[in-house]
Amino acid sequence: MANDIFFNLGLSFILMHEMDAIRCKEWRIFPGLSLIKDDKLGYIIFTFAHIPLFYFVFHYLFTDDNISFRLGLDYFFIIHLGLHLLFLIHPKNEFKDWISWTIIGGAAASGLLDILFA
């Protein structure tokens, strides 16, 4: 549907961000996971934690009444940008290049556009 364009784009951006988060070792700045000093263990936990997370997201997106969940994800896409801005000064933050910020900003912009036009 035409009204799904912004949401699908936002979901694509956030999934791309999770791929980029592995490259940037996001577990080093993520509350709780940042306590893990072994990068290999952090990578394993961070990566495998996304299986139930993605399952949860797709499960609720493919239900008949997903409007509230979808709206919640749109708001998350926007809040997620704010969280990355807050953590920008973290010494282990590797989300510094235009690729990471295009992906993070693209998710937020898509979420906002979906809220406004859906």
C-alpha positions in Angstrom: 0.0 0.0 0.0 1.1 3.5 -0.7 0.6 4.5 3.0 3.1 1.9 4.1 6.1 3.4 2.2 7.4 5.5 5.1 7.0 2.8 7.7 8.6 0.1 5.5 11.4 2.5 4.8 11.9 3.2 8.5 11.9 -0.5 9.3 14.5 -1.0 6.5 16.6 1.7 8.0 16.4 0.4 11.6 17.3 -3.2 10.4 20.2 -1.7 8.5 21.2 0.1 11.6 21.3 -3.2 13.6 23.7 -4.5 10.9 25.8 -1.3 11.3 25.6 -1.6 15.1 27.6 -4.8 14.9 30.3 -3.1 12.8 30.4 -0.2 15.3 30.4 -2.6 18.3 27.3 -1.0 19.9 27.4 -3.4 22.8 30.3 -1.3 24.1 28.0 1.7 24.7 24.7 -0.1 25.3 23.7 0.1 29.0 24.2 -3.2 30.7 26.1 -4.8 27.8 28.8 -2.2 28.2 29.9 -4.0 31.4 31.1 -6.9 29.2 34.8 -6.3 28.6 35.3 -9.3 26.2 34.3 -8.1 22.7 33.7 -11.6 21.4 31.2 -12.3 24.2 29.6 -8.9 23.7 29.2 -9.6 20.0 27.7 -13.0 20.6 25.2 -11.7 23.2 24.3 -8.6 21.2 23.9 -10.5 18.0 21.8 -13.4 19.4 19.6 -11.0 21.4 18.3 -9.7 18.1 16.7 -13.0 17.2 13.8 -12.7 19.8 13.7 -9.0 19.2 13.2 -9.4 15.5 10.7 -12.2 16.1 8.7 -10.0 18.4 8.7 -7.1 15.9 7.7 -9.3 12.9 5.1 -11.3 15.0 3.3 -8.1 15.9 3.6 -6.5 12.5 1.9 -9.5 10.9 -1.2 -9.5 13.2 -4.5 -8.0 12.1 -4.5 -5.2 14.6 -0.9 -3.8 14.3 -1.7 -0.1 14.2 -0.7 0.7 17.8 2.5 -1.4 17.5 3.4 0.2 14.2 2.9 3.7 15.7 5.0 2.6 18.7 7.8 1.6 16.3 7.5 5.0 14.5 8.0 6.8 17.8 10.9 4.4 18.7 12.6 5.3 15.4 12.5 9.0 16.4 13.5 8.4 20.1 16.3 6.1 18.9 17.9 9.1 17.1 17.7 11.1 20.4 19.4 8.2 22.2 22.2 8.2 19.7 22.6 11.9 20.1 22.9 11.4 23.9 25.5 8.7 23.5 27.5 10.7 20.9 30.0 11.8 23.6 30.6 8.2 24.8 34.3 7.4 24.4 33.6 4.0 22.8 30.9 5.3 20.4 31.9 4.4 16.8 28.8 5.8 15.1 30.7 8.7 13.7 30.5 8.5 9.9 27.9 9.7 7.4 26.8 6.1 6.7 25.7 5.5 10.3 24.1 8.9 10.7 22.2 8.5 7.4 20.8 5.2 8.6 19.9 6.5 12.0 18.5 9.8 10.7 16.7 8.0 7.9 14.8 5.8 10.4 13.8 8.8 12.4 12.7 10.8 9.4 10.7 7.8 8.1 9.0 7.3 11.4 8.1 11.0 11.6 6.7 10.9 8.0 4.7 7.8 8.7 3.2 9.4 11.8 2.3 12.5 9.8 1.0 10.8 6.6 -0.3 7.4 7.5 
